[in-house]
Amino acid sequence: MKTRKETPKRGRPKKAISESRKDEIVRVALQQFAEHGFDNTSIPMIARKVGISQPAVVHYFSSKEDLFSETFQLVLTSNRNVIESLHSPYDDAPKRLYKHVMGNVLWMTSKKEEASLLLLLYYYAQLRPYFSSLYSRLLEGAVTKFTDILLAGLREKHFHFDPTHVRRYSTILHNFALGACVNRATTAHAQIYPHDNLLHELDTLCMSLLDLKQRPKAFQSNTKLFDLDYLIGS
């Protein structure tokens, strides 16, 4: 007598379920860190919000620091996606530089929950070695990005400066961008300090450091400085 073959049950593969659960933990952790800070957020709190046990969270992340690190990668991805959405393969170095700076400000003011984690890291980097190490890696990547743009500007002959100063100039531009982001994320600064003032300061910086002659045309319309669709298409 032939036995009937059982049809295997169909469903999501275990790996897909596992990755989905991990992503959910990270998203909830982002919300909790943004709302309560690092010290006042706990693994049990995150587990309750996700609807799983504490050991289930620890299965993916052995400590709160590990979870924060993974959550911060989500923040960096969000930042990178916003910046990259502004760029066109036809952009020259000056336009890429202005889009990079203003795109970071745009991200900081439009993604407040994610931006709060950057502020959290910035604060704790002064106090704790773990956060200091994480911030150092972030800083290195950020300054390197400016360095790449400045060297491209030299090759394109839009910028004129001693290339031995490129690291110092990249750090100055990064500090300017970070200061603009922090000001707009933490105070009512954006309301009392027009966007065009920020561009005038960036103009002055680029003209003095890089001998840039004029602002890129995409940033000459004051009414559209923070219009995402406009910047993507410009």
N, C-alpha and C positions, 0 to 999 in steps of 0.2 A: 504493500500500500504506500502510495506516494505521500510524503508529508508536504504540507503547504509551506512554501517559503514566506517568511515574514518580510513585509516591505519595511525597509529601514525608515524610521521617522525622520522627516525633514525638518530642518530648523536652521537657525544661525549657527555657524561653526563656533566651537568653544573659543577659538582665538579672537573672533570678531566680538563675541560677548565680553571677553576679558578686556579688550581694548576699549570697548564702549563704556564699560564700568570704570576703567581707569580715567578716561576722558571726563566722565561725569564727576568723579572725585576731584579732579583738577579744577573743573569749572566751579564747583561748590566751594572749594578751597579759596579760589580767587575772590568770590563774593564775601566769604567770611574774613579773609585777611584784609580786604578793602574796607569792610565795615567795622571790624573790631581790632585791627592791628595784629601784629605777630604774637605778642605776649598773651593777649586775651582770646586768642583762637586756640582751640585744642583739637587733637585727633578725635576724641569722643564727640565733640560738637559737630565736626565735619561728618562723622559717621551717621549721626542722628539726622542731619539734613539730607544726606544721600539716601538714608533708609536702610543702612547695612550695619553690621557689627564693627566694633573697633578693630578686632583682628583682621577683618576683611580689608580695611584700609591699610593696616600694617603689612598685609600681604604684598601690596604694591609699593608702599613707601615705608621704609624702616623708621623714619623719624619725621618730625615736623619740619626740620630743615630740608630734608630730601623733598618733601612735598612742596615747600616754598620754592625750592630751586626749579622743580618741574613746572610749577605755576608761573614762575617768572619767564620760562621759555615760551609759554603761551602769550605772555605780554610782549615779548620781543618779536614773536611771529606777527602779532597784530600790528605792531609798530612798523615792521618791515613791509607788510602788505599795503598799509596806507601810503608809505613813502614810494614804494615801487609802482603803485597805481598812478602816481603823478608823472612818472617818467616816460619819456618817449625815446626810442633808439636814435632819434634825430636831434636830441638835445645836445647842445654844446656844454662845455664845462661850467660857464657862468650860470646858465639856466639850471643845470643839475645842482649846483651849489645853493642857489636861492630856493629851489624846490625842496632840497633836503632840509634846509633850516626851517622854512615855513611849513613844510609837511610835518615836521616833528611838533611844531606848535599846534598845528591843526589836529594831530593825533592826541596831543595832551589835553586839548580842550574839548574834544568830541568823545573820547574814550575815558571818561572820568574814573570809572571803576578800575580799569587797567592802569591808568596813570597813577592812581593812588599807591599801587605797589612799587612803582619807580620811586615815588616820594618816600615810601617806607624804607626801601633799600638805601636811598640816599641818606636818610637820617641814621639808620642803624649802622651804616658803614663806618661811622665815626666812633662807634661804641663797642662793636663786637667783631672778633676776627673772622667768623664765618661770613658775615655780611660784607666785611671789608674785602675779603677775597673775591666774593661774587661781584662786587662793584668794580674791583680792579680789572676783572675780565671784561666786564661791560664797557668800561672806559677805554680799554685797549682797542676793542672792536670799533667803538664810535670814532676814536681819533684816527684809526686806520682808514675808515671810510672817508673822512675829510682829506686825508693825505692822498688817497687815490684820485679824488676830484681835483685837488690842487695840482698834482703832477700831470693829470690830463690837460688842465688849463695851460700849463707850461708848454706841453707838446703842441697844443693847438694855437699857441701864441696869443691867447686871450689874457693870460696872467703873466706878469713880469716880476720876478723876485729871485733872490739867491736860493737855489734848491737846497743848500745846506740848512736853511731855516724852515724847511717844510714841516718838520715835526712840531716846532714851536708855533708856527702859524696855524697848523691844524688844531693844536690844543687850545689856542686862543679862540678860534671859531667854534669849537665844541663847547667851550665854557660860555660863550655868548649865547649859543642855542639853548644850552641847558638852563641858563639863567632866565631866558625868555619863557621857556616852558614852565619852570617852577613858579615864576611870577604869575602867570596866567592860571595855573592850576590851584594856587593856594590863596589867592586874594581876589578882590574885585578889580584887580589891575587892568584886566582886559577891557573893562567898561570905561575906565577913566584914562586909559592910555591907548590911543587909537593904533590900529594895526599899521597904519602908514608910518607912524613914528618908529616902529620896530624896523621897517624897511629902510628908513633913512639912516638908522644906526648901522644896519648891515651894509648899506651903500658906503658909509664912511669907513667902516672896517675894511671892506674889500678894496676900496680905492687907496687906502693908506698902506695896507699890507701887500696887496697883489697888483697894484697899479691898474685896477679895472677902471675903464673909462666911463661906463654908464651901466645902469641897471638893465637887466634883460627885459625885452619888450613885454613878455608875458606878465610882468609884475608892475607895469606902468598904469594899469587901470585900478585906481584905488577902491572902486566899488566891488571889485571881483577878487580881491586878494585872498579871501578865504572861501571862495566858491569852488568846491571840490571838482565839480563837472567842468568848470572853466579851466582849471589848472591841468586836469587830465588832457583836455583837448588842445591846450595851448602849445 
